[in-house]
Amino acid sequence: MKTCVDDVIEFFKRQGYTYLGKAVSVEEMKALSGKKFMLDLHLPELLVFPSQTDLHDNLLYTSGHIILQDKASCLPAFLLGPVAGSHVIDACAAPGNKTSHLAAILKNKGQIFAFDVDPKRVATMNTLLTRAGVTGCQLVQQDFLTVDPRDRKYSRVTHILLDPSCSGSGMVTRGPGEEAAPSAERLQALAGFQHRVLSHALSFPALQCLVYSTCSLHQEENEDVVQAVLQEWGSAFRLVTAFPSWPCRGLAAFSGAESCLRASPAETLTHGFFVAVLERCREGAASPQPGEGAEPGAAPKKRKKQRVKE
């Protein structure tokens, strides 16, 4: 919203950094060291720095010209890809990094409804979005599950980004010890919530595309949730192949699960992450409710590969 990639590159070069151009492989990015940086292999507005780089005091960050974010967390907004002027919901939005990414993709044209139930997190989000120059975004302190999809203010919502609470098992730990794995009961409770919120999101009548993502490694929170909700909604929605060139795909939990993508520290140099892209089927335009229609069958045809700007 406040700058462009070329200007940011020039700024860092004036600060003594060496720009190495666009990466051609994960191995090339992994080898970064010192004050060197690159343009990401996959995402057109993502600059990659060595892992120990700290830019929190950099003027570009403190003034809201850049956002510091793990690459995997950039995938949901990028894959949702709403066109400028769209109405979009960020269902579990705080702290707001993905919301700011959506606003940038929209070029601050359109409307974003960003929900979070926690007042402190909403306040944090407001600070971040204001600093980043986001306009056209309505922050709502409300549990997304209580939002009425038939409310006229959401009648033009065509895109939803849903990144709900999860176990966080994909987050790379920075401390000396690792958190204990979640219990089966905890996973079941999280998956139940994720199922409810995903099904609720699909009930918005004008919805055309939804991205579901978690920072979890567990099949119970990822492929299993997507499969159950697709079965519930019958033929109204389908999985589309997210980012066909992405190396890590969904676990083979059901036919078509390879349309989903995963990320990992070892293979993609990111946190562990999961993303599924759901689109309304043409024959599902009448907005049937869960349980109506047939159970989805095999994987749908692949969507055209995303074009990535040089």
C-alpha positions in Angstrom: 0.0 0.0 0.0 2.9 2.4 0.7 5.6 1.3 -1.6 6.6 -1.2 -4.3 9.1 -4.1 -4.5 11.6 -2.2 -6.6 11.7 0.8 -4.2 12.2 -1.5 -1.2 15.0 -3.3 -2.9 16.8 0.0 -3.6 16.3 1.1 0.0 18.0 -2.1 1.3 20.8 -1.7 -1.2 21.4 1.8 0.1 21.6 0.2 3.6 24.4 -2.0 2.5 22.5 -5.2 1.6 23.3 -7.1 -1.6 20.4 -8.0 -3.8 20.8 -11.4 -5.6 17.8 -11.3 -7.9 15.0 -13.8 -8.0 15.7 -17.2 -6.5 15.6 -20.2 -8.8 15.6 -22.9 -6.1 14.9 -23.6 -2.4 18.6 -24.5 -2.1 19.6 -21.1 -3.3 17.5 -19.4 -0.7 18.7 -21.8 2.0 22.3 -20.7 1.3 21.6 -17.0 2.0 23.9 -15.4 4.5 25.1 -12.1 5.8 23.5 -9.0 4.3 22.2 -10.7 1.2 18.6 -11.0 0.1 16.5 -12.3 -2.8 13.1 -12.2 -4.4 11.2 -15.3 -3.5 10.9 -18.3 -5.8 7.1 -18.4 -5.8 5.6 -15.2 -4.4 5.9 -11.9 -6.4 6.1 -9.4 -3.5 8.1 -11.5 -1.0 11.7 -10.7 -0.2 13.8 -13.4 1.4 16.5 -12.7 4.0 18.9 -15.0 5.9 17.1 -16.7 8.8 18.7 -14.6 11.6 18.0 -11.2 10.1 16.2 -8.9 12.4 14.3 -6.1 10.8 12.0 -5.1 13.6 13.8 -1.8 14.1 14.2 -1.1 10.4 12.5 2.1 9.2 10.6 0.3 6.5 9.0 -1.9 9.1 8.3 0.7 11.8 6.7 2.9 9.2 4.5 0.2 7.8 6.1 0.0 4.4 6.9 -3.7 4.8 5.4 -6.6 6.8 7.5 -9.3 8.4 5.9 -12.7 7.8 6.7 -16.3 7.3 6.4 -17.4 3.7 3.7 -20.0 4.5 1.5 -17.4 6.1 1.6 -15.4 2.8 0.1 -18.3 0.9 -3.6 -17.9 1.9 -4.1 -14.3 0.7 -2.1 -15.0 -2.4 -4.1 -18.1 -3.3 -7.4 -16.4 -2.6 -6.4 -13.6 -5.0 -9.5 -11.4 -4.9 -9.6 -8.8 -7.7 -9.6 -5.1 -6.8 -13.1 -4.0 -5.7 -14.1 -7.4 -4.2 -15.8 -7.8 -0.9 -13.8 -10.2 1.3 -14.1 -11.6 4.8 -11.1 -12.4 6.9 -12.9 -14.7 9.4 -10.3 -15.1 12.1 -8.2 -12.1 11.3 -6.0 -11.0 14.3 -3.2 -10.0 14.4 -3.8 -8.7 10.9 -0.8 -9.7 8.7 -3.0 -11.7 6.3 -5.6 -8.9 6.4 -2.9 -6.4 5.3 -1.9 -8.8 2.5 -5.5 -9.0 1.3 -5.7 -5.2 1.3 -2.5 -5.0 -0.8 -3.8 -7.5 -3.3 -7.1 -5.5 -3.5 -5.0 -2.3 -3.9 -7.1 -0.9 -1.1 -10.1 -1.0 -3.4 -13.2 -3.0 -2.2 -14.2 -4.0 1.3 -12.7 -6.3 3.9 -14.6 -7.4 6.9 -12.1 -8.6 9.5 -13.4 -10.6 12.5 -11.9 -11.5 15.8 -13.6 -12.2 19.1 -10.8 -10.9 21.4 -10.8 -7.1 22.1 -7.0 -6.9 22.7 -6.3 -8.7 19.5 -8.6 -6.4 17.6 -6.8 -3.4 19.0 -3.5 -4.9 18.0 -4.9 -5.5 14.5 -6.1 -2.0 14.3 -2.6 -0.6 15.1 -1.0 -2.9 12.5 -3.5 -2.1 9.7 -3.3 1.6 10.4 0.5 1.6 10.2 0.4 -0.4 7.0 -2.0 2.2 5.3 -5.0 -0.2 5.0 -8.3 1.5 4.1 -11.6 -0.1 3.3 -11.4 -2.6 6.1 -14.1 -2.9 8.8 -12.8 -4.5 12.0 -15.5 -6.4 13.9 -15.1 -7.7 17.4 -17.3 -10.7 17.1 -17.2 -14.5 17.0 -17.4 -15.3 13.3 -19.7 -18.3 14.1 -22.3 -15.8 15.3 -22.2 -13.7 12.1 -25.4 -14.0 10.0 -24.5 -14.9 6.4 -27.9 -13.5 5.3 -27.1 -10.0 6.6 -27.4 -7.6 3.7 -24.0 -6.0 4.5 -22.3 -9.3 3.5 -24.5 -9.9 0.3 -21.5 -9.0 -1.9 -18.9 -11.1 -0.1 -17.4 -13.4 -2.8 -14.1 -14.4 -1.1 -13.4 -15.6 2.4 -10.0 -16.3 4.1 -10.4 -18.7 7.0 -7.4 -19.3 9.2 -9.0 -20.6 12.4 -7.5 -21.4 15.8 -5.5 -24.6 15.6 -2.9 -26.7 17.5 -0.1 -24.6 16.1 1.9 -27.8 15.7 3.6 -26.5 12.6 5.1 -23.5 14.2 8.9 -23.7 14.4 9.9 -23.6 18.0 12.5 -21.0 18.9 13.0 -22.0 22.6 15.2 -24.8 24.0 12.2 -27.1 24.5 9.3 -28.2 22.4 5.7 -28.0 23.4 4.0 -31.3 24.1 1.9 -32.8 21.3 -1.8 -32.0 21.7 -3.9 -34.8 23.2 -6.4 -36.7 21.1 -9.2 -34.9 23.0 -7.7 -31.5 22.2 -7.3 -32.4 18.5 -10.9 -33.6 18.4 -12.2 -30.4 20.0 -10.1 -28.2 17.6 -11.3 -30.2 14.6 -14.9 -29.9 15.7 -14.5 -26.1 15.9 -12.7 -25.9 12.5 -15.5 -28.0 10.9 -18.2 -25.7 12.2 -16.5 -22.5 11.2 -15.6 -23.8 7.7 -19.1 -25.0 7.1 -20.5 -21.7 8.4 -18.2 -19.7 6.0 -19.5 -21.7 3.0 -23.0 -20.6 3.8 -22.5 -17.0 2.7 -24.7 -16.8 -0.4 -22.5 -14.9 -2.8 -19.3 -16.8 -1.9 -17.3 -17.9 -4.9 -13.9 -18.8 -3.4 -12.6 -19.7 0.1 -9.1 -20.5 1.4 -8.9 -22.6 4.5 -5.5 -22.7 6.2 -3.9 -23.8 9.5 -0.4 -23.8 11.0 -1.0 -27.4 12.0 0.7 -30.6 10.9 -2.2 -32.9 12.0 -4.4 -34.6 9.4 -7.3 -34.3 11.9 -7.3 -30.4 11.5 -6.5 -30.3 7.8 -7.5 -33.0 5.3 -10.1 -34.6 7.6 -11.8 -31.3 8.2 -11.9 -30.4 4.4 -13.1 -33.9 3.5 -15.9 -33.8 6.1 -17.2 -30.4 5.1 -17.1 -31.2 1.3 -19.1 -34.3 2.0 -21.6 -32.2 4.1 -22.0 -29.7 1.3 -22.4 -32.2 -1.5 -21.9 -30.8 -5.0 -22.0 -27.1 -4.0 -18.2 -26.7 -3.6 -15.1 -28.4 -4.9 -11.4 -28.4 -4.2 -9.2 -26.8 -6.8 -5.6 -27.5 -7.2 -3.8 -24.8 -5.2 -0.5 -23.8 -6.8 0.2 -26.8 -8.9 4.0 -26.2 -9.0 4.2 -26.2 -5.2 6.2 -29.3 -4.1 4.4 -30.4 -1.0 0.8 -31.7 -1.4 -1.9 -32.8 0.9 -1.8 -36.2 2.6 -3.6 -38.9 0.7 -6.5 -39.0 3.1 -9.2 -38.9 0.4 -9.5 -38.8 -3.4 -8.4 -35.3 -4.4 -6.5 -34.4 -1.3 -3.4 -33.7 -3.4 -5.2 -30.6 -4.5 -4.4 -29.2 -1.0 -0.9 -28.0 -0.2 1.4 -28.3 2.8 4.6 -26.5 3.8 7.4 -27.6 6.1 10.8 -26.3 7.4 12.7 -29.1 5.6 11.0 -28.8 2.1 9.9 -25.2 1.8 12.0 -23.4 4.5 8.8 -22.3 6.2 6.6 -23.1 9.2 4.5 -26.2 8.9 1.3 -25.1 7.2 -1.7 -26.4 5.3 -3.9 -24.7 2.7 -7.0 -25.8 0.8 -8.8 -23.7 -1.9 -12.5 -24.3 -2.3 -14.6 -22.9 -5.1 -18.3 -22.9 -5.7 -19.3 -25.3 -8.5 -21.3 -23.7 -11.3 -24.0 -26.2 -10.7 -24.0 -25.2 -7.0 -24.9 -21.6 -7.7 -28.3 -22.0 -6.0 -26.5 -22.1 -2.7 -27.8 -25.5 -1.3 -27.3 -25.9 2.4 -25.2 -28.6 4.0 -26.4 -32.1 3.4 -28.1 -31.3 0.1 -26.6 -32.7 -3.2 -24.3 -35.6 -3.8 -21.1 -36.5 -2.1 -18.1 -35.2 -4.0 -16.3 -37.7 -6.1 -12.8 -37.6 -7.6 -10.5 -34.6 -7.8 -11.8 -31.8 -10.1 -9.9 -30.5 -13.0 -6.8 -28.4 -12.1 -7.1 -24.7 -12.1 -4.7 -22.8 -14.4 -1.3 -22.2 -12.8 -0.9 -18.9 -11.0 1.0 -16.3 -13.0 3.9 -14.9 -10.9 5.3 -11.5 -11.9 9.0 -11.2 -12.5 
